[in-house]
Amino acid sequence: MGYRAYCTLQSTLFQVYFVEYLHIQKAAEYTRGMRVRLKVKELAEQKGISIHRLHLRTEIALSSIRKFYQDPYADIKISTLLRIAEVLDCSICDLFEEEKP
């Protein structure tokens, strides 16, 4: 891959990440004061993907995946969300759910 193609690819990736970041920021503003939970476990089970398979496909530490399964309120990086969403074939927003009062 030439330098120009590499720079174009990097620029495109940055734009995609930035758009996702803006979506997350907008969601954060909307949910301020609300509790939002991760639903990684539920989505993986719906897709028939085990915790171990999710760990292997995302290349995220098994201990981190277990943490998201056991604590749906755990802090999570955007890069981690992107990897999980890619493997589960969903958007980042699909990984969250507003907690019922």
C-alpha positions, 0 to 999 in steps of 0.5 A: 500500500502506498503512502497516499493510500495509507493516509487516505485509509487513516483519514477515513478511519479517523472520520468513522471513529469521530462520527461514532464518538459524536453519536456516543457523546450525543447519547451521553447528553441524552442519558445524563442522569439516567443509568445505561447498561451494557447488553453484551451478554444478551446480544452474544447469547442471541447470536449464539456466540459464547464468552470464549468465542467472543474473547477469541474473535475480538482479541479482548482479554477474557477477564475483560469480557467476563467483567462486561458479562458480570457487570453491565455498568462497567467502564468500557473504551470506545475501541473495545465497543467497536471490536465487540460491535463488529463481532456481534454485527451490530452498532455501538448503540445496540450494545446499550440499554436504558435501565428501567426505573 
